[in-house]
Amino acid sequence: MTRHVLDRTSQVRDVYRSLINSGRTYAAFRDEDIEFVQKLSGRGPILDPMSGYGRTAEFCDQLGVPSYSVEINPPQFLWQLLVQRSNTTFFSAFLELIQRTRRRWPRPHTVAVASDTFFSAECSQFITRLLALLVALSESFDDIPFSGHRPYAPLAVLIPFLGRLMCASPGNVSAHIRRGGTCVFSGWQEDFVTYLTCLLTRIQHRHQVSDIGPESQELVLGDARTINLGRRRFKAMLTSPPYPNQRDFRAILRPENEFIQQLVLAGQLPMSFSQPDSIGSVKVKGKAPAIPHSTVARNFLKRIVGLRKAKRATYDDDVYYLPYFQNYFSDLERAYSNIQKYAARDFSGYIIVVNNTHRGVVIPVADFIRDIWQTMGYHAEVARTIELSHVGAKNPRARGIRASHTEYVIHVCRRKH
Ligand SMILES: C[S@@+](CC[C@H](N)C(=O)[O-])C[C@H]1O[C@@H](n2cnc3c(N)ncnc32)[C@H](O)[C@@H]1O
């Protein structure tokens, strides 16, 4: 099969270009992490309560292991629907039909538009017309099974392409984007063709997959802090929390979320979008910071308060960083405490996490996670550490401790009595 690559000129956002071209992006599991699914196979469905772009399900699919994934962020949830193996037949047929019906694609009323919002009136109107066409085309496939809610299918195809049809400017790192800029409509059709072709290649690209029933990879849009999994009990978990490095997944995908929210508010999309901010949200203003229970978290916070620092740094810590860390730690405590209710007696799980630094102090996320699970009555030990340099660093010139990011794999299991 010819390999199609979506390049920068397509104006598809970097995060989606990288998902389409390579199957992963910032903070997603690396290919080697499949070894944890191997270790957990034979234990029934593997739970991933913060499943991101869905690599746990992908690994499980490759190895014939069932999975159960939860994700709070709608654009990431939609990406997972798009690449789920059970939806390959549906999306292959759908993407091919979209390409064949080019005559029906909407024509923009203007060549270009500049705006200080992501979606100027012209952009919104144009995207709405394109979405209406996708909805109409998707109705031709009522006979092809689809895992998930059907109204999500056209949106799942449109969302990664939104970057091409909105007014935005690049942020200081590629995951970030700034509101406002220009959108040049002319030539959008060629970019859409390239996008559809590359996306088709991605969803049809499969490693050797085993024969497990497609319904075995379950996916829900939900909040790990509050989700109710009823009587389900899991014997296995592979997961990775957001890291406290100001990379908020909702914010990375802000325009996509704004667009989805507009559809929900207009009653055009039956999706529950009322969830609170995700864990690691950069929004602290107006929120009463919660106090974490973990001693590791509290000691870290005390250490930051006690650091000798300039007036400006003290102000920034008081107003932003300390509440941010407090929320982060408390939210993660809430999530794991909720999730562990669904752990079977012989539960075994792996949590992959990267420690960052703040003002030269290591943010002890790995120790904190061990502390939470141990306090809940589990064994929680570091199974492996890897030194990663600069990965995720905002400042590529960072040296020493600021440049060092250690990845920890924490193994969690029930304590034997
Ligand atoms: C490090 S990423 C996981 C990446 C994933 N392992 C992969 O390979 O794609 C953490 C994920 O947790 C999600 N998340 C944050 N808060 C959450 C919550 N309360 N419930 C469920 N998911 C949440 C984020 O949206 C993000 O996608």
Ligand as a Chemical Component Dictionary entry (heavy atoms), coordinates in Angstrom:
data_LIG
# 
_chem_comp.id                   LIG 
_chem_comp.type                 NON-POLYMER 
_chem_comp.pdbx_formal_charge   0 
_chem_comp.three_letter_code    LIG 
# 
loop_
_chem_comp_atom.comp_id 
_chem_comp_atom.atom_id 
_chem_comp_atom.alt_atom_id 
_chem_comp_atom.type_symbol 
_chem_comp_atom.charge 
_chem_comp_atom.model_Cartn_x 
_chem_comp_atom.model_Cartn_y 
_chem_comp_atom.model_Cartn_z 
_chem_comp_atom.pdbx_ordinal 
LIG C1  C1  C 0  -1.367  10.816 29.662 1  
LIG S1  S1  S 1  -2.940  10.813 28.922 2  
LIG C2  C2  C 0  -3.226  9.119  28.564 3  
LIG C3  C3  C 0  -2.561  8.725  27.269 4  
LIG C4  C4  C 0  -2.873  7.292  26.895 5  
LIG N1  N1  N 0  -2.198  6.358  27.760 6  
LIG C5  C5  C 0  -2.520  7.035  25.442 7  
LIG O1  O1  O 0  -1.667  6.165  25.169 8  
LIG O2  O2  O -1 -3.072  7.717  24.569 9  
LIG C6  C6  C 0  -4.048  11.103 30.240 10 
LIG C7  C7  C 0  -5.507  11.217 29.808 11 
LIG O3  O3  O 0  -6.323  11.343 30.977 12 
LIG C8  C8  C 0  -7.480  12.051 30.576 13 
LIG N2  N2  N 0  -8.198  12.502 31.767 14 
LIG C9  C9  C 0  -7.933  13.585 32.544 15 
LIG N3  N3  N 0  -8.826  13.661 33.541 16 
LIG C10 C10 C 0  -9.662  12.595 33.413 17 
LIG C11 C11 C 0  -10.779 12.131 34.151 18 
LIG N4  N4  N 0  -11.207 12.786 35.230 19 
LIG N5  N5  N 0  -11.404 11.000 33.735 20 
LIG C12 C12 C 0  -10.981 10.334 32.625 21 
LIG N6  N6  N 0  -9.916  10.744 31.880 22 
LIG C13 C13 C 0  -9.267  11.852 32.273 23 
LIG C14 C14 C 0  -6.912  13.172 29.722 24 
LIG O4  O4  O 0  -7.897  13.767 28.909 25 
LIG C15 C15 C 0  -5.834  12.413 28.939 26 
LIG O5  O5  O 0  -6.355  11.957 27.734 27 
# 
loop_
_chem_comp_bond.comp_id 
_chem_comp_bond.atom_id_1 
_chem_comp_bond.atom_id_2 
_chem_comp_bond.value_order 
_chem_comp_bond.pdbx_ordinal 
LIG C1  S1  SING 1  
LIG S1  C2  SING 2  
LIG S1  C6  SING 3  
LIG C2  C3  SING 4  
LIG C3  C4  SING 5  
LIG C4  N1  SING 6  
LIG C4  C5  SING 7  
LIG C5  O1  DOUB 8  
LIG C5  O2  SING 9  
LIG C6  C7  SING 10 
LIG C7  O3  SING 11 
LIG C7  C15 SING 12 
LIG O3  C8  SING 13 
LIG C8  N2  SING 14 
LIG C8  C14 SING 15 
LIG N2  C9  SING 16 
LIG N2  C13 SING 17 
LIG C9  N3  DOUB 18 
LIG N3  C10 SING 19 
LIG C10 C11 SING 20 
LIG C10 C13 DOUB 21 
LIG C11 N4  SING 22 
LIG C11 N5  DOUB 23 
LIG N5  C12 SING 24 
LIG C12 N6  DOUB 25 
LIG N6  C13 SING 26 
LIG C14 O4  SING 27 
LIG C14 C15 SING 28 
LIG C15 O5  SING 29 
# 
